[in-house]
């Protein structure tokens, strides 16, 4: 579910994993069409996030994950999709915070 929500929150973004020559992990999220990125930096047992560009990608993902946690009673089977000529509308349950509309070009 977290990866599904991340893709809904930042459609078209690409997650890249790599390893530095010293063995340290590199993790990036790129959204080229938005000119934005998020870099995930190993920080002890967790990760820190550095963002750049006009869209704060990680903030959008984090909002989606928090909204999902707040609506935990709704399972994955509660995910819905409405397709029209102009957009794809996704939602989970009845909360407006767990809703995304992706307009078609």
Buried (B, 14 or more C-beta within 10 A) or exposed (E): EEEBBBBBBBBEBEBEEEEEEEEEEEBBBBBEEBEBBBBBEEEEEEEEBEBEBEBBBBBBBBBBBEBBEEBEEBEEEEBEEEEEEEEBBBBBBEEEBBBBEEEEE
